Amino acid sequence: MNDSRGLEPVTKPPVTVPILRSPRKIRDRPLLPGGSPKFADSEKRDSHRRLSDSRLIRLALLLVAVGGCRKSQPTLTGGQELGYWINATRDVDPRMRKEAVFKLGNAGPIDPSVLSTLTAKLQDPSPPVRCETILAIVKCCPLAGDPVVGELEKLAKFDADAKVRDYAWRAKEKLCSPQ
């Protein structure tokens, strides 16, 4: 094509720049006038996007598999799992039962079985275990419900041990008083 003056337009060869695809492979691609790499057609561009999307998905799945699927650690108190101390409240040795009740009181209201176990231990035959149970209930369950308060009231009135009656009376007052 000649323009009106009879001159032919000068076409410059496309400028190529190396594009790093991976550490081992460098390719030269011609640049478009805007400076972006020239793709032969839109299909190659779409496959390039799909490739990066699939890499992103794989990375996300890998992160979830490695970091998000761990089992949660069991709740420990006194170096043992909660189930150990709940079972230890049924031991024949009153010192072991007393220690188990103390450890459950330190665990707090993490598990609903803690309060039910402590409430059951209010009927223990050993007075020191009953005293420790009362302290554990006050310590770990300050918002204990009516069944616990009812049990404490029975202990405060009818228990054979004076110390247990005193502990139960004070605990009942503390649990029933507005905070």
C-alpha positions as CSV (number, residue, x, y, z in Angstrom):
1,M,0.0,0.0,0.0
2,N,1.3,3.4,-1.0
3,D,0.1,6.4,0.7
4,S,-0.6,9.7,-1.2
5,R,3.1,10.6,-1.3
6,G,4.1,7.2,-2.6
7,L,5.9,6.1,0.5
8,E,5.6,2.7,2.0
9,P,4.9,2.5,5.8
10,V,7.8,1.2,7.8
11,T,7.0,-1.7,10.0
12,K,9.1,-2.5,12.9
13,P,9.7,-6.1,13.9
14,P,8.0,-7.0,17.2
15,V,10.1,-6.6,20.3
16,T,10.6,-9.8,22.2
17,V,11.3,-10.2,25.9
18,P,12.1,-13.3,27.9
19,I,9.3,-14.4,30.2
20,L,10.2,-16.6,33.1
21,R,7.8,-19.6,33.3
22,S,9.8,-21.7,35.7
23,P,13.3,-21.6,37.0
24,R,14.4,-24.0,34.3
25,K,12.5,-22.6,31.3
26,I,12.6,-19.2,29.6
27,R,10.6,-18.4,26.5
28,D,10.6,-15.4,24.2
29,R,7.2,-14.0,23.5
30,P,6.5,-11.0,21.2
31,L,5.0,-8.0,23.0
32,L,1.9,-6.2,21.8
33,P,2.0,-2.4,21.4
34,G,0.6,-2.1,25.0
35,G,3.5,-4.1,26.4
36,S,1.6,-7.3,27.3
37,P,2.7,-10.7,26.0
38,K,1.1,-11.7,22.7
39,F,-1.0,-14.8,22.8
40,A,-1.9,-16.5,19.6
41,D,-5.5,-16.8,20.5
42,S,-7.8,-16.5,23.4
43,E,-7.8,-20.3,24.0
44,K,-4.2,-20.2,25.1
45,R,-4.9,-17.3,27.4
46,D,-7.8,-19.1,29.0
47,S,-5.8,-22.3,29.5
48,H,-3.1,-20.1,31.1
49,R,-5.7,-18.8,33.5
50,R,-7.1,-22.2,34.2
51,L,-3.6,-23.4,35.0
52,S,-3.0,-20.7,37.5
53,D,-6.5,-21.3,39.0
54,S,-5.9,-25.0,39.4
55,R,-2.5,-24.2,41.0
56,L,-4.3,-21.9,43.4
57,I,-6.9,-24.5,44.2
58,R,-4.2,-27.1,44.8
59,L,-2.3,-24.8,47.1
60,A,-5.5,-24.1,49.1
61,L,-6.2,-27.8,49.4
62,L,-2.7,-28.5,50.5
63,L,-2.9,-25.8,53.2
64,V,-6.2,-27.2,54.5
65,A,-4.8,-30.8,54.5
66,V,-1.7,-29.9,56.3
67,G,-2.9,-27.2,58.8
68,G,-6.6,-27.5,59.2
69,C,-7.2,-31.2,59.7
70,R,-5.4,-31.8,63.0
71,K,-7.2,-33.5,65.8
72,S,-7.8,-31.1,68.7
73,Q,-5.9,-31.9,71.8
74,P,-7.8,-33.4,74.7
75,T,-8.6,-31.2,77.7
76,L,-5.9,-31.8,80.3
77,T,-6.0,-31.0,84.0
78,G,-3.3,-32.1,86.3
79,G,-1.4,-33.7,83.4
80,Q,-4.3,-36.1,82.6
81,E,-7.3,-36.1,80.4
82,L,-10.7,-35.2,81.9
83,G,-12.0,-38.7,81.5
84,Y,-9.2,-40.0,83.7
85,W,-10.3,-37.8,86.6
86,I,-14.0,-38.6,86.1
87,N,-13.1,-42.3,86.3
88,A,-10.9,-41.7,89.3
89,T,-13.9,-40.3,91.3
90,R,-15.1,-43.9,91.4
91,D,-11.8,-45.2,93.0
92,V,-11.9,-47.1,96.3
93,D,-9.3,-44.9,97.9
94,P,-10.9,-41.7,99.3
95,R,-7.6,-39.8,98.8
96,M,-7.7,-40.6,95.1
97,R,-11.4,-39.5,94.9
98,K,-10.6,-36.3,96.8
99,E,-7.7,-35.5,94.4
100,A,-9.9,-36.3,91.4
101,V,-12.6,-34.0,92.6
102,F,-10.1,-31.3,93.2
103,K,-8.7,-31.7,89.6
104,L,-12.2,-31.6,88.1
105,G,-12.8,-28.4,90.1
106,N,-9.8,-26.9,88.4
107,A,-11.0,-28.0,85.0
108,G,-14.1,-25.8,85.2
109,P,-17.3,-26.2,83.3
110,I,-15.5,-27.3,80.1
111,D,-17.5,-30.5,79.8
112,P,-21.1,-31.0,81.0
113,S,-20.1,-34.3,82.6
114,V,-17.9,-32.4,85.1
115,L,-20.8,-30.8,86.9
116,S,-22.9,-34.1,86.9
117,T,-19.9,-36.0,88.3
118,L,-19.3,-33.4,91.0
119,T,-23.0,-33.4,91.9
120,A,-23.0,-37.2,92.2
121,K,-19.9,-36.9,94.5
122,L,-21.9,-34.9,97.0
123,Q,-23.2,-38.2,98.2
124,D,-19.7,-39.7,98.7
125,P,-19.3,-41.7,102.0
126,S,-16.1,-39.9,102.9
127,P,-16.6,-36.4,104.5
128,P,-13.3,-35.0,103.1
129,V,-14.4,-35.9,99.6
130,R,-17.7,-34.2,100.1
131,C,-16.0,-31.1,101.4
132,E,-13.6,-31.0,98.4
133,T,-16.6,-31.6,96.1
134,I,-18.4,-28.6,97.6
135,L,-15.3,-26.4,97.1
136,A,-14.9,-27.7,93.5
137,I,-18.5,-26.9,92.6
138,V,-18.2,-23.4,94.0
139,K,-14.9,-22.9,92.1
140,C,-15.8,-24.3,88.7
141,C,-19.5,-23.8,88.4
142,P,-20.5,-20.5,90.1
143,L,-23.7,-20.5,88.1
144,A,-24.8,-24.0,89.0
145,G,-28.5,-24.7,88.7
146,D,-31.2,-25.5,91.1
147,P,-30.4,-29.3,91.4
148,V,-27.0,-28.5,92.8
149,V,-28.4,-25.9,95.2
150,G,-31.0,-28.4,96.3
151,E,-28.3,-31.0,97.0
152,L,-26.3,-28.4,98.9
153,E,-29.3,-27.5,101.0
154,K,-29.8,-31.2,102.0
155,L,-26.2,-31.5,103.0
156,A,-26.4,-28.2,105.0
157,K,-29.3,-29.5,107.0
158,F,-28.8,-33.3,107.3
159,D,-25.2,-34.3,106.9
160,A,-23.6,-36.1,109.8
161,D,-20.3,-34.2,109.6
162,A,-20.3,-30.6,110.9
163,K,-17.6,-29.4,108.5
164,V,-19.6,-30.7,105.5
165,R,-22.7,-28.9,106.8
166,D,-20.7,-25.6,107.2
167,Y,-19.1,-25.9,103.7
168,A,-22.5,-26.7,102.2
169,W,-24.2,-23.8,103.9
170,R,-21.6,-21.3,102.8
171,A,-21.6,-22.7,99.2
172,K,-25.4,-22.5,99.0
173,E,-25.2,-18.8,100.1
174,K,-22.5,-18.1,97.6
175,L,-24.3,-19.8,94.7
176,C,-27.7,-18.2,95.6
177,S,-26.4,-14.7,96.2
178,P,-26.7,-12.2,93.3
179,Q,-23.3,-11.5,91.8
